[in-house]
Each structure stands twice: as C-alpha cells, then as structure tokens.
C-alpha cells in the first residue's frame, strides 16, 4: 500500500475528483434498470388502456394480451437486470411510486370498463398513467 501522508493539495483534489466521478458512474449504473422499468411499465399500461378503450372484439383481446405481455416482460427485465441487488426494495419511495401507478391504472381500467369508447376520457386516464410513471422515473433518475 502506498503511504499518502505527504500528498500535495493538488494530488488530493485529483484523488477526490476521481472518487466523485467513480461514484457518479456507479450511481448511474445502478439506477438505470429502475428508471427503465418505470418507463416501460408506464408506456405499456398507458398505451394498453388507451387501446382497450377504443377497440372491440378481437382487437380488444389482442390489445389486452399485448398489454399483459409487455407488463410481464418489463417485470422480467427488471428482475434480471437487478440480480444481486434487492429488486423491489420496498422503501417508502417505491411504495409511493407503485401506489400512484396503481391508482392511475385502476382509474384507466375503470374508464375502459364503464366508459368504453369515450376517447376523451380514455386519453385523460391513459395520459395520467403515463404522467405518473414518467414523474416517478424522473424522481428516481435524480436520486
């Protein structure tokens, strides 16, 4: 090990800058699966509920199955990319993210169920799902 008792101030600043850069890179590498998951979940459920609200018959079934598939694919991607870390570490922050998404998604599903065909309500409810998850992803990226 090197004796660092005689470091100059310039060398100490250079070491601190290196440590800061390494810390920022490590932080960014850890956060991207979480941000990606939130964006994928929001996009798939938002577009899925919008599609289900304006389709009928086989097109509705296809949209429903595609939404489920995209949701499960995003969860699988998240679990694979966070292996070795605590996936879905239920902190207060993640509980709020998922609860906010769930509330917006249930509202959108209610629109699909009770106001089927209403493009205005479908657009608002689907936009709300996307806005909630986009906001959560932005907050998570800033952490």
C-alpha positions in Angstrom: 0.0 0.0 0.0 1.3 3.5 -0.8 1.9 6.0 2.0 -0.2 9.0 1.3 0.8 11.1 4.2 2.8 13.5 2.0 0.1 14.3 -0.6 0.1 17.7 -2.1 -3.2 19.6 -2.1 -3.4 19.3 -5.9 -2.9 15.5 -5.8 -5.6 15.2 -3.0 -8.0 17.2 -5.2 -7.3 15.0 -8.1 -8.0 11.9 -6.0 -11.2 13.4 -4.7 -12.3 14.2 -8.3 -11.6 10.7 -9.4 -13.6 9.3 -6.4 -16.5 11.6 -7.3 -16.5 10.5 -11.0 -16.4 6.8 -10.0 -19.2 7.4 -7.5 -21.4 9.1 -10.1 -20.8 6.3 -12.7 -21.6 3.7 -10.1 -24.8 5.5 -9.1 -25.9 5.9 -12.7 -25.2 2.2 -13.5 -27.4 1.2 -10.5 -30.3 3.4 -11.3 -30.9 2.7 -15.0 -32.8 -0.6 -14.6 -35.2 1.2 -12.1 -35.8 4.1 -14.5 -36.2 1.8 -17.5 -38.7 -0.3 -15.6 -40.8 2.7 -14.6 -40.8 4.0 -18.2 -41.7 0.6 -19.7 -44.4 0.0 -17.2 -45.9 3.4 -17.8 -45.8 3.2 -21.6 -47.1 -0.3 -21.8 -50.0 0.2 -19.4 -50.8 3.7 -20.8 -51.0 2.6 -24.4 -52.7 -0.7 -23.4 -55.5 1.0 -21.6 -55.9 3.6 -24.4 -56.0 0.7 -26.9 -58.5 -1.2 -24.9 -60.8 1.8 -24.5 -61.1 2.4 -28.3 -61.2 -1.2 -29.6 -63.8 -4.0 -29.5 -63.8 -7.7 -30.3 -60.6 -9.4 -31.3 -58.7 -6.2 -31.4 -59.6 -5.6 -27.8 -58.4 -9.1 -26.9 -55.2 -8.6 -28.8 -54.6 -5.3 -27.0 -55.3 -6.8 -23.7 -52.9 -9.7 -24.2 -50.2 -7.4 -25.6 -50.5 -5.1 -22.5 -50.2 -8.1 -20.2 -47.2 -9.4 -22.2 -45.4 -6.0 -22.1 -46.1 -5.7 -18.4 -44.7 -9.1 -17.6 -41.7 -8.5 -20.0 -40.9 -5.3 -18.2 -41.1 -7.0 -14.8 -38.9 -9.9 -16.0 -36.3 -7.4 -17.5 -36.3 -5.6 -14.2 -35.7 -8.7 -12.2 -32.9 -9.9 -14.5 -31.1 -6.6 -14.6 -31.3 -6.2 -10.8 -30.0 -9.6 -9.9 -27.7 -9.5 -7.0 -29.4 -6.3 -5.7 -32.6 -6.0 -3.8 -35.1 -5.9 -6.6 -38.3 -4.1 -5.5 -36.7 -3.0 -2.3 -39.9 -1.8 -0.7 -38.8 1.6 0.5 -41.3 4.3 1.1 -40.3 5.9 -2.2 -41.1 2.7 -4.2 -44.3 2.1 -2.3 -45.4 5.6 -3.3 -44.3 5.0 -7.0 -46.2 1.8 -7.3 -49.3 3.0 -5.3 -49.5 6.1 -7.6 -49.2 4.0 -10.7 -51.8 1.5 -9.4 -54.3 4.3 -8.6 -53.9 5.8 -12.0 -54.0 2.4 -13.7 -57.2 1.4 -11.9 -58.8 4.7 -12.9 -57.8 3.9 -16.5 -59.2 0.4 -16.3 -62.4 1.9 -14.8 -62.7 4.1 -17.9 -62.2 1.0 -20.1 -64.9 -0.8 -18.2 -67.5 1.9 -17.7 -66.9 4.5 -20.4 -65.8 2.2 -23.2 -65.4 4.2 -26.4 -65.0 7.6 -24.8 -61.9 8.8 -26.5 -61.6 11.9 -24.3 -61.8 10.0 -21.0 -59.5 7.3 -22.4 -56.9 9.9 -23.4 -57.1 11.6 -20.0 -56.8 8.4 -18.0 -54.1 6.9 -20.2 -52.2 10.2 -20.0 -52.5 10.2 -16.3 -50.9 6.7 -16.1 -48.0 7.9 -18.3 -47.6 11.1 -16.4 -47.4 9.3 -13.0 -44.8 6.8 -14.2 -42.8 9.5 -16.0 -42.7 11.6 -12.9 -41.6 8.6 -10.8 -38.9 7.8 -13.4 -37.6 11.4 -13.3 -37.6 11.3 -9.5 -35.7 8.0 -9.5 -33.2 9.2 -12.0 -32.4 12.2 -9.8 -31.8 10.1 -6.7 
